[in-house]
Amino acid sequence: MRPTRRSIALGLAALPVTGSVAGPALAARPAIAPLSAEDRALVDKAAAYLQDLTEAKGRFVQTDARGTMTQGAIYLKRPGKARFAYEPPSGLLVVADGANVSIADSRLKTFDRYPLMATPLSIFLARQIRLDKGVVVSRVSRLADGFSITARDGKREAEGEITLTFSNDPVALIGWAVTDAQGFSTRIRLASLEKTSGLAPSLFVLNDPRPKNPGRAKM
């Protein structure tokens, strides 16, 4: 089995691969125990930080299901908008426009579009960050210098789950990992993510770049 184009979108554009890649299927989800008061405090802290992160830009390093690493520039504008501009030799450009996630691959000359709500990214690109409503938090983990929160869409519109990782002091989003419905994981590590303002609306627009009538010769 190999990642499908849909799993690529859910994993935020893990590079397409050829050949066979064994991906563990997600096991049936066990019953989730209520969060402790300490866990809830961390969830509330993360939600407050994300709610305040209205516009940001920085760099990212992505590791896909096969261990391939790529990097590029990231732009975020809540609600619902994000841009991942991959550096060469990758030909990928990924844009969330508030309603859909579009993926253009200039090397393969492909273009795919999926509903934003069908991806776990919708959890932290929402207009109102509510990790206590409409979202199921399955795990809160303490790290040496921060913490992580694993969540999924409570309505199950989003396939898979996302683990958001934060630093402690100051609280800041430093990365995430997306696991799709097939069990393929893509990790994003953020670098120099900083708040900004006035990001151009054009950053969050991606139309199909392919010719409308390919192969039709002019007379």
GIZINOR-V712159 format. One record per backbone hydrogen bond with DSSP energy under -1.0 kcal/mol. CO is the residue of the C=O (numbers start at 1). NH is the residue of the N-H. E is the energy in kcal/mol with one decimal. If there is no record, write none. Layout:
((CO & NH & E) (CO & NH & E))
This chain:
((1 & 21 & -2.4) (4 & 8 & -2.1) (5 & 9 & -1.8) (6 & 10 & -2.5) (7 & 11 & -2.1) (8 & 13 & -3.0) (9 & 12 & -1.8) (36 & 40 & -2.7) (37 & 41 & -1.8) (38 & 42 & -1.5) (39 & 43 & -2.3) (40 & 44 & -2.6) (41 & 45 & -1.9) (42 & 46 & -2.4) (43 & 47 & -2.5) (44 & 48 & -2.2) (45 & 49 & -1.9) (46 & 50 & -2.6) (47 & 51 & -2.4) (48 & 52 & -1.3) (52 & 54 & -1.6) (54 & 78 & -2.2) (55 & 196 & -1.8) (56 & 76 & -2.9) (57 & 194 & -2.7) (58 & 74 & -2.3) (59 & 191 & -2.9) (60 & 72 & -1.8) (61 & 189 & -2.8) (62 & 70 & -2.2) (63 & 187 & -2.8) (64 & 67 & -1.9) (68 & 64 & -2.2) (70 & 62 & -3.4) (71 & 87 & -2.7) (72 & 60 & -2.2) (73 & 85 & -2.6) (74 & 58 & -2.0) (75 & 83 & -2.3) (76 & 56 & -2.2) (77 & 81 & -1.6) (80 & 98 & -1.4) (81 & 77 & -2.6) (82 & 96 & -3.0) (83 & 75 & -2.1) (84 & 94 & -2.2) (85 & 73 & -2.0) (87 & 90 & -1.4) (91 & 106 & -2.9) (92 & 86 & -1.4) (93 & 104 & -2.5) (94 & 84 & -3.0) (95 & 102 & -3.1) (96 & 82 & -1.8) (99 & 116 & -2.5) (100 & 97 & -2.2) (101 & 114 & -2.4) (102 & 95 & -2.4) (103 & 112 & -2.3) (104 & 93 & -1.8) (105 & 109 & -1.4) (105 & 110 & -1.5) (110 & 105 & -2.4) (112 & 103 & -3.1) (114 & 101 & -3.5) (115 & 118 & -1.7) (116 & 119 & -2.0) (118 & 159 & -1.1) (119 & 122 & -1.7) (120 & 123 & -1.8) (125 & 80 & -3.3) (134 & 154 & -3.0) (136 & 152 & -1.6) (139 & 150 & -2.8) (141 & 148 & -2.4) (145 & 168 & -1.7) (146 & 143 & -2.9) (147 & 166 & -3.1) (148 & 141 & -2.4) (149 & 164 & -2.8) (150 & 138 & -1.9) (150 & 139 & -1.3) (151 & 162 & -2.7) (152 & 136 & -2.8) (153 & 156 & -1.4) (161 & 179 & -2.6) (162 & 151 & -2.9) (163 & 177 & -1.8) (164 & 149 & -2.5) (165 & 174 & -2.7) (165 & 175 & -1.0) (166 & 147 & -2.0) (172 & 167 & -2.5) (174 & 190 & -2.4) (175 & 165 & -2.8) (176 & 188 & -3.3) (177 & 163 & -2.7) (178 & 186 & -2.2) (179 & 161 & -2.3) (180 & 183 & -1.7) (184 & 180 & -2.5) (186 & 178 & -2.6) (187 & 63 & -2.6) (188 & 176 & -2.1) (189 & 61 & -2.3) (191 & 59 & -2.8) (194 & 57 & -2.2) (200 & 203 & -1.8) (201 & 204 & -1.7) (202 & 205 & -1.4) (213 & 216 & -1.8))
